[in-house]
Amino acid sequence: MTQPAASFLLDNEKAHPLPAEFGREVFRCQVGSGIHGVTIGGYDDRDEMGMCIERPEYVVGLAKFEQYIYRTQAEGVRSGYGDLDLVVYSLRKWTRLALAGNPTVLIPLFVPASEVVVDSDVGRGIRAHPERFLSRLTADRFIGYMVAQREQMLGLRGKKHTNRPELVQVHGFDTKFAYHMVRLGLQGVELLTTGRITLPMPEPDRTWLRELREGKRAMVDALNRAVALETELRALRNSSGLPDKPDYDRANKWLIATYQREWRHSYG
């Protein structure tokens, strides 16, 4: 009988387990500002993302599972310093999002080992071969996320007022939206150029972004830099060494084999 991929929970006081009723978690890591190296002491919460292989009834039965969400704070209450925001995707959903070039779900491909909370053979295999999930589709996705952050910063999308009014009061604009806008551009350009994202972010960009978060850079500086990065991304959409689109057939075969192996061991 094929043995299951070993899985273990690393020593982390903030860890919150996935309820066993949904399946087995195969990977989890930090994905928030801490992983990028631009946290501000006493301010940021902790964001974690994981993947699980759900039980058979959630795939071939009538039950439905796409993700499990846990927050230290109650729904509608903003997270603060020391709080945990966790999302655990089904491995199938995470793969779909990764193949589509979603910037957020690509982060686990590149986290250092020190930021891994839950690991397994499946998780290690994913991180060992990020190229399986990458393509030029990421260019448009990163641009889209950058535009969303800019529009939120300028009050052009969603609620007119930011949910961080204290930043606007002190700095004149939401510096966190500005930081994410530029960060996404920098990481998108690196990914389309090298096939990797360096975490934490390398200098001098890390210091520049921290200064932006702290209000030591003007909003116009962030906007100008974002425009330049978007221009680079649009050029890389046609010139990047990444494939035009992901190998969906290979990803599908990998998913099927991974689920079959897990189910064969766990459910006979």
N, C-alpha and C positions, 0 to 999 in steps of 0.2 A: 504494500500500500504506500502511496506517495505521502511523505510526511509534510505537514503544513509549514509554511514559512514561519520562522521563529518571530515572535513579537514580544516586546517588552516596553514597560513604561519607565522612562528615565526619571531620576530623582528631581522632581520639580514641584515645589510647594503649591504652585498655581494649577496643577494638573486637575482636570475634571474628566472622568471617564465617560466614554460613549456607552449608553445603556445597552446591555448585552442583547436585548430583544431585537435590536436593529441589525446586528451583525458584528463583524470583527474589524476593529480599527487597524489599518496597516501602516499608517504614517501620520505624523502630526508635527508641526513646527511653528515657530513664531513667524509672523508675516507683517507686523506693524512697523512703526517708526523705529523701534529698537533694532530690528534686523537691518535697517538702512544706516544705522549709526547716527541718527540725527534727533535723538530724544532730547527733551528738555527736562531736567531734573525736577521731580515733584509734580509733573503735569500729565504725562502720558499714561494711558491704560495699556493693557497687553492684548494684542490680537494674535490668535492662533488659528491655523487651518489644518484640517486633516482629511484623510480619505478612508473609507471603509468598504469592505466587501459585504454587502447586505445579505441577509438570509434568503434562501430560495423563494419564499413566499412573496418577497418584495420585488422579484424579477419575473417569475413565471406564474405567480398567483394574482389574486385580486388586490392584495395590499400594496400600498405605494410608499416609497421612500426615496427622496432625492437628497435631503440634507438634514442634519441635526444641528440646531442652534442652541447655544447656552450663553447666557449673560449673567454676570454677577448682579447687575442692577435689573430692576423690574422693567418690563416693556414700557417704552416711552420716557424712561429716566436716562439721562445722559451718563455715559461711563466716565469715570474719573481716575485719578491716580491709584494704581494698585488693582483696578478692576480687570476682569477677564472677559473678553468677547471671543467666543469660539464658534466656528462652523466646521462641521465634518460632512463632506460630500460623499455620496456613493462614488465608488471608483469610476463607474460608468459616466456619471455626470461630470466629475472632475476632468475626465479624459475628453469629453465633448467640448468643455469650456477651454481646455488647454489647446486642443486642435484648432479651435476658432481664434486663438491668439489672445485670449483674455489676459491682460497684464497682471491682474491680481493672482490668478490661479497658477501663473507661471513661476511665481516667486519660489515655491517649494522646490523647484528643480535645482536651485542654486544656493540654498541656505548652507552655511557651514555646519559641521557636525555638532558644534556646541549649541546650536539653536534647535536641534531635533528633540522633540519630547516623546514621541512614540515612533518606533522603527520596526522594520521587518524586512524579510528578503524582498517582498514586493516593493516597499519603499526604497530600499537601496537600489533595486533595479531601475526604478523610475529616475532616480537622481544620477545614476551612472550613464544613462542614455537620454539626455534632454533633447537630442536631435530628433528623436522619434516624434516629438510633439511640435516642432518649430517649423515655421514657413514664413513667407513674406506677408501672409495675412496679418501678422502681428503689427505691421506698420500702420494699417488703417485702425486697428484696435487701440494702439497707443495714442494715435492722433485723436480718436474719438474720446478717450478718457481725458486727454489734456484739454480738449474743448469744453468738456463737461465741468472740469475744475475751474476753468477760466470763467465760464458763464455763471457758475455758482458764486465765485468770488465777486463778480460784477453785479450780482443780483438779477441775472437774466434768465435763470432757470430755477424751477421749483419755487420754494418760498422766497419772498423778496428779501427777507432778512436772514442772515446766517444764524446757525444755532450756536455760534461762538461770539456773541456780541461783545464780550470782554476784550477780544482781540481787536475788533473794529474800533472800540472806544479808545484803546491804548495806541494802536498803530495806524488807524484810519482805513484799514482793510483787513480781511480775514487772511492772516499770514499762513494758516495751515492749508487753505485752498491753493494759495500761491506756491507754497512749497511742493505740494503734490503735483501741481501742473508742471513745474520745472523738473522735478524728479522723474516723472514719467517720460518726459522727453529725453533726458540723459540716459535713462535705462533702455528706452526703446532704440536709441541710436546705437548704444553699445551692443544690444542683442542682435540687431540687424547687421552689424558690422563684424562681430566676433562669434556670434552664436552663444554667448554667455552673458550673465549679469553678475557683476562683482558685488558681493555683500560681505561686510558693510560697504557702503559706497566709498570709492577711493578719493583721496585728496587730489586737487584742492576743492572739488565739487562738494564734498561732505561739509567742509567749513562754510562754503558759500551758502549752502542750503540751510545750515543751522543758523547762520546770520539772518537769512530771509525769515525763518520761523520766529526769530527773536525780534524782528522789526528793525534790524540794522541795515536792511536793503529796502529800497523804495519799490512800490508796486510797479512802476514803469520799468524798473530793471528786470523784474520777473516777467513782465509782458514781453519785453524786447527779447529776452533770452528764449522764452517759449516760442515766439515767432520763428527765430532762427532754428530752433530744434525741430519744429514742425516742417520747415523747409528741407532740413536734412532727411527727415523721415520720409517725406514724399519722394525725394530722390532715391533713397534706399529701397523704396517699394519696387523699383524697377532694376536696381543694380546690386542688391544684396546677394550674397552667395547662398542664402537659404533657398530651398525649393519654392516654387510658385505656390504650392499647396501641400498640405500634409499627406502622408501615405495612409489614407483611411483604411485600406485593406489590411495593412500590417497592424495598425492599431486595433482593428476589430478582432483579428486573429489572436493578438496578445490578450485582449480582454476576455475572450471566450476561454482561452486556455487557463488564464489566471483564476477565473470564477470556477471552472470545472475542477481544477486542482483543489481549491479551497473547499468546495462542496463535497467532493469525493471523500476527503478526509473527515470533515466535520459531520456529515450527514449520511455517510455510507453509500 
